[in-house]
Amino acid sequence: MDILKISDVTKAFGANSVLDHLSLSVPEHSVFGFIGQNGAGKTTTMKMILGLLKADSGEILVNGEKVTFGQNRTNQYIGYLPDVPEFYGFMTPAEYLTMCGRVTGMDKEKIRKKSTELLELVGLENVNKRIHSFSRGMKQRLGIAQALINSPGLLICDEPTSALDPVGRKEILDILSSVRQETTVLFSTHILSDVERICDRIALLNNGKIALEGTIEEIKDIRKGSELEIEFYQQEDAALVAEQYGGSCSGNGTKLFFPQKTKEDMGEIMAFLAERHIFIRRMEMQEPTLENLFLEVIGR
């Protein structure tokens, strides 16, 4: 079942069209990466899912129920972590989660039990200092705990790792990956390595439309072939192979780069080298990366 379904949604601010008949589906218990350049419309989409912005046309369903602008009925199924979460700085993490639980109507025992579980999950179980002294990474971790307090079916995170150092990013990604059994994670980002690390599925937003959607493997399979690089001992050997198979030379003429080759192509080149007794320093084939595909789609 799809926990989130967006159908033919459009949104413009004056003459500026942000979303152009956007459609996508997010299956339950997946980690779904929503990627695109800054300003591509990712945050606008998330605000419409939350009922904070009105779509010009189209429909959004959360857990099978229609999202209505200005009403929060469907938000009972959603936990939300904004890109810069704000807290009451004078509270401790436990006090803050207790307040959040009361706001959602949970009873005291459930709040106590859930708060303990979540603080352990995000690594804040023994932290009793006030939130105003927290680092950015600690605030992001507390933000995830707050977003999960009412056991939502959909956890929405808007660029959760954008301002974190490598250690903080790893911690947040590990947490998001670990909660997929209890909820579905939708997170927007422009950090493509984060997407490749934990996402089951992705959607690439470009010019207000979904340009690519599917699993990481499906997306990479769109671009047939891989990058092949060969480093030679002699410039004349590189030139001979380039004349036969194309490619571009670099590294003082001793490196030959092929942007798109299959394993069969690689085997043919190896046979050519062996037949002519051409020795090489190195041969490396790399699968297409999400970054390569992203840049191709946006025309960079």
Disulfide bonds with the S-S distance in Angstrom:
none
